[in-house]
Amino acid sequence: MGKKMSEAAFLEAEKYIAGGVDSPVRAFKAVGGDPLFIQKGKGSKIYDIDGNEYIDYVGSWGPAILGHAPEKVIDAVRKVAERGLSFGAPTILETELARRIIKAIPSIERLRFVSSGTEAAMSALRLARGFTKREDIVKFTGCYHGHVDSLLVEAGSGAATFGNPTSSGIPKDFARHTIVLPYNDIDACQNLFKELGETIACVIVEPIAGNMGTILPNENFLSALREITLKYGSLLIFDEVLTGFRITYGGYQNLMGIRPDITCLGKVIGGGMPVALYGGRKEVMSLVSPQGDVYQAGTLSGNPLAMISGIETLDILRRENPYLSLHQTTEKLALGLEEEGKRSNLPVKASFIGSMFTLFFCDKMPGNFDMVNRCDTSLFSMYFKGMLKNGVYLPPSQFETNFLSCAHTEDDIRKTIDISKEVFKDIKR
Ligand SMILES: *Cc1c(COP(=O)(O)O)cnc(C)c1O
């Protein structure tokens, strides 16, 4: 497969765009090589500008749950575009999407749309601090909540990939109020609260960690967080930017039966357009400006194109309820890959839930970031490159989640497993 056009495009992009990409995870730094430039996508496939076809497991890093360019969504967006792109005044579309979300997630009584998950997490923290009049926050190692200054401490995703958990450019004073605990370690959390509970504004957590690879919460982890935060008057924030409407119609919290005080959503709820939100109890959300004194704003928040894309996407998901079938397809793929890897004597562990999975090159199934860091990233790089060469586009890092969509077919799954079988044979430990 040729890569000439992509190579030339990257050289050209580097002349104008910092590092040639608008988000670091798009570069292939962690695995070596240059990124592909994408021409178009349809269903489970993407096509680069050299005309190569790939089965895509990045799914725009989460949003593309219906597959690429779903006709109904594209048509609806086109229609709304003809009426104008943005007004900076309310439209009915915002209420339409908000109503759907509030109906689907009981803990959200009021919400505010923003344009990125980063903004949602940042605003949720400000609100939690405003509500509790406390300053300290708790996050977990390997969880990523966007590139908010005070949350870029031992974060996952791109930050993990580059072994550079704390970004430069963040004053020590900002990070001073961020307390970092290991994911899945409820004792550590209990001990911390015994000592400092009265100063902690909130605990923010990915209820399924997706930004250090897919890591499931231990059985009582999330309910214990709920109990501890209630006991000490801290707020619990579920960052469901990744998991919202991906595991079930609603949040992962629906399945767990847990009501966080604030929830962040993004990715799937915009169906590929820039939509995110934070929302929660009426009492908490009433502090947001203009009702309250916690300021937060956005020129393009609730943008009509983004709203209609979200509305159409959610309506399709509600109607078709693809979640069980997605989980079954994902299970088949993840276990199939694991089996082929083991046959080639590779240390592989498949972690999966819903339509998310990671194949860890690790002797033991990781349950937190320390364990993920013991995975063999050079084996992963060989695997990634072999799959790419044979038409399978995986996230270019061991510390990321693969996403399936409703458009992935049995044939895609079988092909992916068949290709992996050959790729694994060529990997030398
Ligand atoms: C992607 C992600 C974010 C950041 O969202 P952006 O839209 O990229 O700013 C925040 N939290 C989680 C859990 C995410 O997966």
The ligand as an SDF file (V2000), in Angstrom:
LIG
                    3D

 15 15  0  0  0  0  0  0  0  0999 V2000
  -11.8690   12.6850   25.3360 C   0  0  0  0  0  0  0  0  0  0  0  0
  -12.0600   12.8830   26.7720 C   0  0  0  0  0  0  0  0  0  0  0  0
  -12.0530   14.1520   27.3570 C   0  0  0  0  0  0  0  0  0  0  0  0
  -11.6700   15.3840   26.5860 C   0  0  0  0  0  0  0  0  0  0  0  0
  -12.5690   15.6900   25.5870 O   0  0  0  0  0  0  0  0  0  0  0  0
  -12.1190   16.6930   24.4090 P   0  0  0  0  0  0  0  0  0  0  0  0
  -13.3720   16.8970   23.6320 O   0  0  0  0  0  0  0  0  0  0  0  0
  -11.0310   15.9870   23.6680 O   0  0  0  0  0  0  0  0  0  0  0  0
  -11.6260   17.9380   25.0590 O   0  0  0  0  0  0  0  0  0  0  0  0
  -12.3600   14.2700   28.6930 C   0  0  0  0  0  0  0  0  0  0  0  0
  -12.6500   13.1930   29.4290 N   0  0  0  0  0  0  0  0  0  0  0  0
  -12.6640   11.9580   28.9170 C   0  0  0  0  0  0  0  0  0  0  0  0
  -13.0220   10.8010   29.7840 C   0  0  0  0  0  0  0  0  0  0  0  0
  -12.3570   11.7510   27.5670 C   0  0  0  0  0  0  0  0  0  0  0  0
  -12.3310   10.5130   27.0780 O   0  0  0  0  0  0  0  0  0  0  0  0
  1  2  1  0
  2  3  1  0
  2 14  2  0
  3  4  1  0
  3 10  2  0
  4  5  1  0
  5  6  1  0
  6  7  2  0
  6  8  1  0
  6  9  1  0
 10 11  1  0
 11 12  2  0
 12 13  1  0
 12 14  1  0
 14 15  1  0
M  END
$$$$
